[in-house]
Every structure is written in C-alpha cells, then in structure tokens.
Amino acid sequence: MIYETWTPDETRAIGKQIGENAKPGEVYLLDGDLGVGKTVFVQGVADGLLIQGPVNSPTFTILQVYEEGRIPFYHFDVYRIADIDEMDEIGYEDYFFGDGVCFIEWAELIEEILPKDCKQIRIEKDLNKGFDYRKITIQS
C-alpha cells in the first residue's frame, strides 16, 4: 500500500492506523532518511496502541519499551549497533518473538537476525511536492 501525506498530523494518523491494527508478534522494519518523520509515524503507532506517555526515538538507548498500551510496544533504533552480538546482550529475541509489536529502525544493520515475516514501511520525502510531503509505502 502507498499513502501520501501532506502534514505531520497526516503522517501520524497513518501510524495510528497501523497501531490500531497491530497484533502481538508483528515486526515492522521502518526505513527512511534522517528527518523524514519516522518518530512522528511511531508516535502515531503508539496512539493506536493506546500508549499515553511520551514516545521518543531510542537513538541513544537502542530500545524503548512501552507496556502500558493494549499490547506491549518495542521500538528499536539499531543505528548505533557496532556488532550484531550487542543485540544478544539486549535480549532481542524476547522482543522480536514476544507478546508485543516491534518497530525497528535501521534494520538493514541486523538483517541476519530478523524474523522472516517482517513488514516493511518506507517513508520518503519529495521536496518538489512540499516540505511536509511524505510517501509512505507499506509491504508485507
């Protein structure tokens, strides 16, 4: 599916739809350049999961865990992973194969440990269509 959004609120709304329909055990790979709106999208997912608190990018912590929603939400940003063994230290299998939904940014850095049935979400800008324009492609 391909969506086009013209404002951050519309991008967040697409994320909310994903969150409302998310099921335990699903893993989403979130791809897009820096500043494209991945955090806004993930905040929408959290809205759809009924998470009340603030949702921030886990750039420096690698993983944020939110358990107060309708199902647990595990948000990874593996940009700073230098060695795949660091994922073992985090206990990634508990999250990837757990009772919540995972969103993983920069997943191409850990391809060898990803589950086979991940869903791919790509967010792209096109400045010719406006500063806040985003193309969101979702593939199963």
Contact map, one row per residue, 1 for C-alpha under 8 A:
11100000000000000000000000000000000000000000000000000000000000000000000000000000000000000000000000000000000000000000000000000000000000001110
11110000000000000000000000000000000000000000000000000000000000000000000000000000000000000000000000000000000000000000000000000000000000111100
11111000000000000000000000000000000000000000000000000000000000000000000000000000000000000000000000000000000000000000000000000000000000111000
01111100000000000000000000000000000000000000000000000000000000000000000000000000000000000000000000000000000000000000000000000000000011110000
00111111011000000000000000000000000000000000000000000000000000000000000000000000000000000000000000000000000000000000000000000000000111110000
00011111011000000000000000000000000000000000000000000000000000000000000000000000000000000000000000000000000000000000000000000000010111000000
00001111111000000000000000000000000000000000000000000000000000000000000000000000000000000000000000000000000000000000000000000000000110000000
00001111111100000000000000000000000010010000000000000000000000000000000000000000000000000000000000000000000000000000000000000000000100000000
00000011111110000000000000000000000000000000000000000000000000000000000000000000000000000000000000000000000000000000000000000000000000000000
00001111111111000000000000000000000000000000000000000000000000000000000000000000000000000000000000000000000000000000000000000000000000000000
00001111111111100000000000000000000010011001000000000000000000000000000000000000000000000000000000000000000000000000000000000000000001000000
00000001111111110000000000000000000000011111100000000000000000000000000000000000000000000000000000000000000000000000000000000000000000000000
00000000111111111000000000000000000000001001000000000000000000000000000000000000000000000000000000000000000000000000000000000000000000000000
00000000011111111100000000000000000000001001000000000000000000000000000000000000000000000000000000000000000000000000000000000000000000000000
00000000001111111110000000000000000000001111110100000000000000000000000000000000000000000000000000000000000000000000000000000000000000000000
00000000000111111111000000000000000000001011111110000000000000000000000000000000000000000000000000000000000000000000000000000000000000000000
00000000000011111111100000000000000000000001100100000000000000000000000000000000000000000000000000000000000000000000000000000000000000000000
00000000000001111111110000000000000000000000100100000000000000000000000000000000000000000000000000000000000000000000000000000000000000000000
00000000000000111111110000000000000000000001111110000000000000000000000000000000000000000000000000000000000000000000000000000000000000000000
00000000000000011111110000000000000000000000100110000000000000000000000000000000000000000000000000000000000000000000000000000000000000000000
00000000000000001111111000000000000000000000000100000000000000000000000000000000000000000000000000000000000000000000000000000000000000000000
00000000000000000111111101000000000000000000000010000000000000000000000000000000000000000000000000001000000000000000000000000000000000000000
00000000000000000000111111000000000000000000000000000000000000000000001000000000000000000000000000011000000000000000000000000000000000000000
00000000000000000000011111000000000000000000000000000000000000000000001100000000000000000000000001111000000000000000000000000000000000000000
00000000000000000000001111100000000000000000000000000000000000000000000000000000000000000000000111111100000000000000000000000000000000000000
00000000000000000000011111110000000000000000000000000000000000000000000000000000000000000000000100011100000000000000011000000000000000000000
00000000000000000000000011111000000000000000000000000000000000000000000000000000000000000000000100001111000000000010111000000000000000000000
00000000000000000000000001111100000000000000000000000000000000000000000000000000000000000000000000001111000000000000011110000000000000000000
00000000000000000000000000111110000000000000000000000000000000000000000000000000000000000000000000000011111000000000011110000000000000000000
00000000000000000000000000011111000001000000000000000000000000000000000000000000000000000000000000000011111000000000000111100000000000000000
00000000000000000000000000001111100001000000000000000000000000000000000000000000000000000000000000000000111000000000000111100000000000000000
00000000000000000000000000000111110101000000000000000000000000000000000000000000000000000000000000000000000000000000000001110000000000000000
00000000000000000000000000000011111100000000000000000000000000000000000000000000000000000000000000000000000000000000000000110000000000000000
00000000000000000000000000000001111110000000000000000000000000000000000000000000000000000000000000000000000000000000000000000000000000000000
00000000000000000000000000000000111111000000000000000000000000000000000000000000000000000000000000000000000000000000000000000000000000000000
00000000000000000000000000000001111111000000000000000000000000000000000000000000000000000000000000000000000000000000000000111000000001000000
00000001001000000000000000000000011111111000000000000000000000000000000000000000000000000000000000000000000000000000000000100000000000000000
00000000000000000000000000000111001111111100000000000000000000000000000000000000000000000000000000000000000000000000000000100000000000000000
00000000000000000000000000000000000011111110000000000001100000000000000000000000000000000000000000000000000000000000000000000000000000000000
00000001001100000000000000000000000011111111000000000000000000000000000000000000000000000000000000000000000000000000000000000000000000000000
00000000001111110000000000000000000011111111100000000000000000000000000000000000000000000000000000000000000000000000000000000000000000000000
00000000000100100000000000000000000001111111110000000010000000000000000000000000000000000000000000000000000000000000000000000000000000000000
00000000000100110000000000000000000000111111111000000011000000000000000000000000000000000000000000000000000000000000000000000000000000000000
00000000001111111010000000000000000000011111111100000000000000000000000000000000000000000000000000000000000000000000000000000000000000000000
00000000000100111111000000000000000000001111111110000000000000000000000000000000000000000000000000000000000000000000000000000000000000000000
00000000000000110010000000000000000000000111111111110010000000000000100010000000000000000000000000000000000000000000000000000000000000000000
00000000000000010010000000000000000000000011111111110000000000000000000000000000000000000000000000000000000000000000000000000000000000000000
00000000000000111111100000000000000000000001111111100000000000000000000000000000000000000000000000000000000000000000000000000000000000000000
00000000000000010011010000000000000000000000111111100000000000000000111010000000000000000000000000000000000000000000000000000000000000000000
00000000000000000000000000000000000000000000011111110000000000000001110000000000000000000000000000000000000000000000000000000000000000000000
00000000000000000000000000000000000000000000011111111000000000000101110000000000000000000000000000000000000000000000000000000000000000000000
00000000000000000000000000000000000000000000011001111100000000000001100000000000000000000000000000000000000000000000000000000000000000000000
00000000000000000000000000000000000000000000000000111110000000000000000000000000000000000000000000000000000000000000000000000000000000000000
00000000000000000000000000000000000000000000000000011111000000000000000000000000000000000000000000000000000000000000000000000000000000000000
00000000000000000000000000000000000000000110010000001111100000000000000000000000000000000000000000000000000000000000000000000000000000000000
00000000000000000000000000000000000000100010000000000111110000000000000000000000000000000000000000000000000000000000000000000000000000000000
00000000000000000000000000000000000000100000000000000011111000010000000000101000000000000000000000000000000000000000000000000000000000000000
00000000000000000000000000000000000000000000000000000001111111110000000000111000000000000000000000000000000000000000000000000000000000000000
00000000000000000000000000000000000000000000000000000000111111100000000000001111000000000000000000000000000000000000000000000000000000000000
00000000000000000000000000000000000000000000000000000000011111000000000000000001000000000000000000000000000000000000000000000000000000000000
00000000000000000000000000000000000000000000000000000000011111110000000000000000000000000000000000000000000000000000000000000000000000000000
00000000000000000000000000000000000000000000000000000000011111110000000000011111100000000000000000000000000000000000000000000000000000000000
00000000000000000000000000000000000000000000000000000000011011111000000001111000000000000000000000000000000000000000000000000000000000000000
00000000000000000000000000000000000000000000000000000000110011111100000001110000000000000000000000000000000000000000000000000000000000000000
00000000000000000000000000000000000000000000000000000000000000111110000111100000000000000000000000000000000000000000000000000000000000000000
00000000000000000000000000000000000000000000000000100000000000011111100111000000000000000000000000000000000000000000000000000000000000000000
00000000000000000000000000000000000000000000000000000000000000001111101110000000000000000000000000000000000000000000000000000000000000000000
00000000000000000000000000000000000000000000000001110000000000000111111100000000000000000000000000000000000000000000000000000000000000000000
00000000000000000000000000000000000000000000010011110000000000000111111110000000000000000000000000000000000000000000000000000000000000000000
00000000000000000000000000000000000000000000000011100000000000000001111100000000000000000000000000000000000000000000000000000000000000000000
00000000000000000000001100000000000000000000000010000000000000000011111110000000000000000000000000111000000000000000000000000000000000000000
00000000000000000000000100000000000000000000000000000000000000001111111111000000000000000000000000111000000000000000000000000000000000000000
00000000000000000000000000000000000000000000010010000000000000001110101111100000000000000000000000011110000000000000000000000000000000000000
00000000000000000000000000000000000000000000000000000000000000111100000111110000000000000000001000011110000000000000000000000000000000000000
00000000000000000000000000000000000000000000000000000000110000111000000011111000000000000000000000000111000000000000000000000000000000000000
00000000000000000000000000000000000000000000000000000000010001110000000001111100000000000000000000000111100000000000000000000000000000000000
00000000000000000000000000000000000000000000000000000000111001100000000000111111000000000000000000000001110000000000000000000000000000000000
00000000000000000000000000000000000000000000000000000000001001000000000000011111100000000000000000000001111011000000000000000000000000000000
00000000000000000000000000000000000000000000000000000000001001000000000000001111100000000000000000000000110010000000000000000000000000000000
00000000000000000000000000000000000000000000000000000000001101000000000000001111110000000000000000000000000000000000000000000000000000000000
00000000000000000000000000000000000000000000000000000000000001000000000000000111111101100000000000000000000010000000000000000000000000000000
00000000000000000000000000000000000000000000000000000000000000000000000000000001111101000000000000000000000000000000000000000000000000000000
00000000000000000000000000000000000000000000000000000000000000000000000000000000111111100000000000000000000000000000000000000000000000000000
00000000000000000000000000000000000000000000000000000000000000000000000000000000111111110000000000000000000001000000000000000000000000000000
00000000000000000000000000000000000000000000000000000000000000000000000000000000001111111000000000000000000000000000000000000000000000000000
00000000000000000000000000000000000000000000000000000000000000000000000000000000111111111100000000000000000000000000000000000000000000000000
00000000000000000000000000000000000000000000000000000000000000000000000000000000101111111111000000000000000000000000000000000000000000000000
00000000000000000000000000000000000000000000000000000000000000000000000000000000000111111111100000000000000000000000000000000000000000000000
00000000000000000000000000000000000000000000000000000000000000000000000000000000000011111111000000000000000000000000000000000000000000000000
00000000000000000000000000000000000000000000000000000000000000000000000000000000000001111111000000000000000000000000000000000000000000000000
00000000000000000000000000000000000000000000000000000000000000000000000000000000000000111111111000000000000000000000000000000000000000000000
00000000000000000000000000000000000000000000000000000000000000000000000000000000000000111111111100000000000000000000000000000000000000000000
00000000000000000000000000000000000000000000000000000000000000000000000000000000000000010011111111000000000000000000000000000000000000000000
00000000000000000000000000000000000000000000000000000000000000000000000000000000000000000011111111000000000000000000000000000000000000000000
00000000000000000000000000000000000000000000000000000000000000000000000001000000000000000011111111111100000000000000000000000000000000000000
00000000000000000000000011100000000000000000000000000000000000000000000000000000000000000001111111001100000000000110000000000000000000000000
00000000000000000000000010000000000000000000000000000000000000000000000000000000000000000000111111100000000000000000000000000000000000000000
00000000000000000000000110000000000000000000000000000000000000000000000000000000000000000000111111111000000000000000000000000000000000000000
00000000000000000000000110000000000000000000000000000000000000000000001100000000000000000000001011111000000000000000000000000000000000000000
00000000000000000000001111000000000000000000000000000000000000000000001111000000000000000000001001111100000000000000000000000000000000000000
00000000000000000000011111110000000000000000000000000000000000000000001111000000000000000000001101111110000000000000000000000000000000000000
00000000000000000000000011110000000000000000000000000000000000000000000011110000000000000000001100011111000000000000000000000000000000000000
00000000000000000000000000111100000000000000000000000000000000000000000011110000000000000000000000001111100000000000000000000000000000000000
00000000000000000000000000111100000000000000000000000000000000000000000000111100000000000000000000000111111000000000000000000000000000000000
00000000000000000000000000001110000000000000000000000000000000000000000000011110000000000000000000000011111000000000000000000000000000000000
00000000000000000000000000001110000000000000000000000000000000000000000000001110000000000000000000000001111110000000000000000000000000000000
00000000000000000000000000001110000000000000000000000000000000000000000000000100000000000000000000000001111111100100000000000000000000000000
00000000000000000000000000000000000000000000000000000000000000000000000000000000000000000000000000000000011111100000000000000000000000000000
00000000000000000000000000000000000000000000000000000000000000000000000000000110100000000000000000000000011111100000000000000000000000000000
00000000000000000000000000000000000000000000000000000000000000000000000000000100000100000000000000000000001111111100000000000000000000000000
00000000000000000000000000000000000000000000000000000000000000000000000000000000000000000000000000000000001111111100000000000000000000000000
00000000000000000000000000000000000000000000000000000000000000000000000000000000000000000000000000000000000001111100000000000000000000000000
00000000000000000000000000000000000000000000000000000000000000000000000000000000000000000000000000000000000001111110000000000000000000000000
00000000000000000000000000000000000000000000000000000000000000000000000000000000000000000000000100000000001001111111010000000000000000000000
00000000000000000000000000100000000000000000000000000000000000000000000000000000000000000000000100000000000000001111110000000000000000000000
00000000000000000000000000000000000000000000000000000000000000000000000000000000000000000000000000000000000000000111110000000000000000000000
00000000000000000000000000100000000000000000000000000000000000000000000000000000000000000000000000000000000000000011111000000000000000000001
00000000000000000000000001111000000000000000000000000000000000000000000000000000000000000000000000000000000000000111111100000000000000000001
00000000000000000000000001111000000000000000000000000000000000000000000000000000000000000000000000000000000000000000111110000000000000000111
00000000000000000000000000011110000000000000000000000000000000000000000000000000000000000000000000000000000000000000011111000000000000001111
00000000000000000000000000011110000000000000000000000000000000000000000000000000000000000000000000000000000000000000001111100000000000011110
00000000000000000000000000000111000000000000000000000000000000000000000000000000000000000000000000000000000000000000000111110000000000111100
00000000000000000000000000000111100111000000000000000000000000000000000000000000000000000000000000000000000000000000000011111000000001111000
00000000000000000000000000000001100100000000000000000000000000000000000000000000000000000000000000000000000000000000000001111100000001110000
00000000000000000000000000000000000100000000000000000000000000000000000000000000000000000000000000000000000000000000000000111110001111100000
00000000000000000000000000000000000000000000000000000000000000000000000000000000000000000000000000000000000000000000000000011111111011100000
00000000000000000000000000000000000000000000000000000000000000000000000000000000000000000000000000000000000000000000000000001111111110000000
00000000000000000000000000000000000000000000000000000000000000000000000000000000000000000000000000000000000000000000000000000111111000000000
00000000000000000000000000000000000000000000000000000000000000000000000000000000000000000000000000000000000000000000000000000111111010000000
00000100000000000000000000000000000000000000000000000000000000000000000000000000000000000000000000000000000000000000000000000111111110000000
00000000000000000000000000000000000000000000000000000000000000000000000000000000000000000000000000000000000000000000000000001111111110000000
00001111000000000000000000000000000000000000000000000000000000000000000000000000000000000000000000000000000000000000000000001010011111000000
00011110000000000000000000000000000000000000000000000000000000000000000000000000000000000000000000000000000000000000000000001110111111100000
00011100001000000000000000000000000100000000000000000000000000000000000000000000000000000000000000000000000000000000000000111100000111110000
01111000000000000000000000000000000000000000000000000000000000000000000000000000000000000000000000000000000000000000000001111100000011111000
01111000000000000000000000000000000000000000000000000000000000000000000000000000000000000000000000000000000000000000000011110000000001111100
11100000000000000000000000000000000000000000000000000000000000000000000000000000000000000000000000000000000000000000000111100000000000111110
11000000000000000000000000000000000000000000000000000000000000000000000000000000000000000000000000000000000000000000001111000000000000011111
10000000000000000000000000000000000000000000000000000000000000000000000000000000000000000000000000000000000000000000001110000000000000001111
00000000000000000000000000000000000000000000000000000000000000000000000000000000000000000000000000000000000000000000111100000000000000000111
